[in-house]
Amino acid sequence: MTTTLSSKGQIVLPADARRRLGLKAGAKFACRVRDGEIVLTPTDLAARKPRLLTSKLTGLVYVKAEPGAPKVTSEQVRALLADFP
């Protein structure tokens, strides 16, 4: 993916990158320079809520995990369900 710096110092993030990270207009970023690279890190990723989706194949509802979200193992789910009344 490539993009261009405008005369006003603005960069358009490619649509695929925005879509993969779930970024919307007004998203905030931390900006730092590291080893000659510009690194932008969305600051509000943790604030985004998970989405419930319905599988087109099975009709079952599932939770769409955001990029970078911690993985939940089957063992963790079993342990949580064992404590559920």
N, C-alpha and C positions, 0 to 999 in steps of 0.2 A: 504494500500500500504506500502510495506517495501522496503528498499534498504540497501546496505552494503557500509561501508567506506573502501576504498582501502588503501594499505600501503603508497600511495602518498597523502593521505588525500582527495581523490576524491570520489564524490558520483554520481551515475547515477540516474537521475530522471526517475521514471517509465513512460513508453510511454503514458499511459492514462493521467497522469498529464501534460505532455508536450503537448499532443494533445488538452486537455481541455483549456489550457491557450494559445495555439498557439505559443509555444516556439520553436525557431530554434537554431541551433548551433551558438555559439557566444553571446547568450543572456546574459545580465549583471544583477546581483542581488545585492541588499543591504542585508547584513548579520548582524543579531544582536542576542544576547542571551537574552531571557526573561523567567524568572521563570523556569530555568533549561531546556528550549527548545531552539533549533536553529530555527530561523525564517528567511527564504529567501523570499525576495520580489522582483519580476522582476522590474527593473527600467525603462524599455523601453515600458511598456504596453501602455502608453498614446500615444506613437509615432506610434503605429501600425494603419494602415488604415483599415476602414471597408471594407468588401467584399460583392460584389453583387453575389447572387446565384439565380438559377432558380429552382422553385418548380417542382419536378418530377410529382406531382399530378395534378397541375393546369397549369404549364408552365409560371406562373407569376414570375417576377423578384422581389426579396426582398433583404434587407440589413441584413447581418449577424452581430448581435451585439456581441462585445467582452465581456468576463466575466468581471463583475464589471462596465460595461458601464452604465451611467445613463439611466433610463427608460424614454421613451417619451410617454405621455398619448395622447389619442384621442383628448382631449380638446386642448392640446398644438398644435397638428397638425392642427386642425380646425382654431385656432387663427392665425397660420402662413399662412395657405392657404387663409384666409380672407384678408390678407395684400398683397397677391400675385396678380400682375396685370393680 
